[in-house]
Amino acid sequence: MKKLALLGGEKAIKTDYSEFCKWPIITKEMEEKVLEILRKGEMSNIELTKEFEKEYAKLYGMKYALCHNNGTAAIHSALFGLKIGKGDEVICPSMTYWASCLPVLSLGGTVVFADIDEESLCINPDDIERHISEKTKAIIVVHYAGYPADMDKIMAIAKKYNLKVLEDCSHSHWCFYKGKLTGTFGDVSAFSLMSGKSFPIGEGGIMLTNDLEIYERSIIFGHYERHSEITIDYLKKGIGIPWGGYKYRMHQLSSAVGIVFIKIFKEIFAEIDKAMTYFCDLLDTLPGIKTHRPPKNSGLTKGGWYACFAHYDKEKFDGLSITRFCEALRAEGVLSFPGCNKPLHLHPLFHDIDVYNDGKPTVIRNSQRDIRSKVGELPVSENIGKKVFSIPRFVKFDKGVIEEVFSAFEKVVKNYKELLKDDKGDPPTLGNWGLTFRV
Ligand SMILES: Cc1ncc(COP(=O)(O)O)c(C=O)c1O
């Protein structure tokens, strides 16, 4: 048996595999297009952005697309588009990045957290209904780490209670749910397009909708440069300055990258899918490990495989902490970290911080009832950090390299008993508020 690197043995990985995971992919054509915009001094124009929007909307078969300077802004606009305002309750999964729901508070609304499904890491549809009140106006769905949420059940609940649906597709570019693209189910969808995402064009975000009013409300909110396009009377009355007081225009260096990436992304995603399917098939042969991906032939696909994770079954490792397990992997040369996004309902901002000096916590400033979730109320979101860990995301298929990285997992799994002796256990919480992994 080979000795684990953490215990002084030789590293399983000899190759520097970072080249095979390097993201984003920047092509010569992108560089030239960016330079063209720079040289023309058209960074703040919107013609190229509009071209990109047209292409993106066409790709998704949607009527309207509106670019924003980031995904957070796209979500903020989308919520304003949905008329979320004072006292409105919006249901959101607790385990997500903060931008999925924090703009609700900025609009005077209230966030009510639901738990996630342990398998998909997306909102658990069976936990939505108990959070619905007469004030509930919308559900935010996050297709977490590219795993499409259970849209059949979610849309049925939305229909039953007449609720709006906002899909946060920041992790799910070109992901399909039973043959239909995520981002085309709800009333509106928002995508982050920042450099780490599967559709990386630089800082940027895009909102999609088929609803003219949502689209024009988003324009009035943060896109004063497009106010002349507005057709709806009550909005037309107030054109010229943005109602939200925000300037959400995306600069055209991002549009330049986007206009090229949109032509090539399917080929890139196919390569990622090939590489990750091969890698995950190997990982799934190991006892105690199950990669985070929809079942094969389910009609659910992972698009660009943003943020790759695997489930860790501690029982199968005689209680070995996920912290120690990942430490051993890193010693072998694999960049793996325990945890995912931390549960938002446990952050002080969703308990007692008075952001706007209202004399009461912002989270309930306009609420008739105390919607704050206590520790223990959303158990899956609270405990998931100790049950999942990040795995490398290969964007290039190389059988040998993938097998070499896999050999490190295999070695740690086979030798886990050696790690039990000095296992200090897991810290009380694992994961991050953002998806940046640190040791
Ligand atoms: C789920 C989710 N929603 C929204 C955002 C916000 O996007 P951006 O960083 O472009 O503002 C992110 C970004 O990390 C995200 O992961």
The ligand as an SDF file (V2000), in Angstrom:
LIG
                    3D

 16 16  0  0  0  0  0  0  0  0999 V2000
  -25.8550   32.0370   -7.2930 C   0  0  0  0  0  0  0  0  0  0  0  0
  -25.2980   33.3910   -7.6250 C   0  0  0  0  0  0  0  0  0  0  0  0
  -26.1460   34.3990   -7.8190 N   0  0  0  0  0  0  0  0  0  0  0  0
  -25.7060   35.6330   -8.1400 C   0  0  0  0  0  0  0  0  0  0  0  0
  -24.3790   35.9100   -8.2580 C   0  0  0  0  0  0  0  0  0  0  0  0
  -23.9410   37.3140   -8.4970 C   0  0  0  0  0  0  0  0  0  0  0  0
  -23.2800   37.5190   -9.6840 O   0  0  0  0  0  0  0  0  0  0  0  0
  -22.1430   38.6170   -9.8240 P   0  0  0  0  0  0  0  0  0  0  0  0
  -20.9610   38.1610   -9.0570 O   0  0  0  0  0  0  0  0  0  0  0  0
  -21.8990   38.6870  -11.2940 O   0  0  0  0  0  0  0  0  0  0  0  0
  -22.6920   39.8910   -9.2920 O   0  0  0  0  0  0  0  0  0  0  0  0
  -23.4510   34.8870   -8.0800 C   0  0  0  0  0  0  0  0  0  0  0  0
  -22.0060   35.1470   -8.2270 C   0  0  0  0  0  0  0  0  0  0  0  0
  -21.1390   34.5630   -7.6940 O   0  0  0  0  0  0  0  0  0  0  0  0
  -23.9150   33.5950   -7.7470 C   0  0  0  0  0  0  0  0  0  0  0  0
  -23.0630   32.5820   -7.5100 O   0  0  0  0  0  0  0  0  0  0  0  0
  1  2  1  0
  2  3  1  0
  2 15  2  0
  3  4  2  0
  4  5  1  0
  5  6  1  0
  5 12  2  0
  6  7  1  0
  7  8  1  0
  8  9  2  0
  8 10  1  0
  8 11  1  0
 12 13  1  0
 12 15  1  0
 13 14  2  0
 15 16  1  0
M  END
$$$$
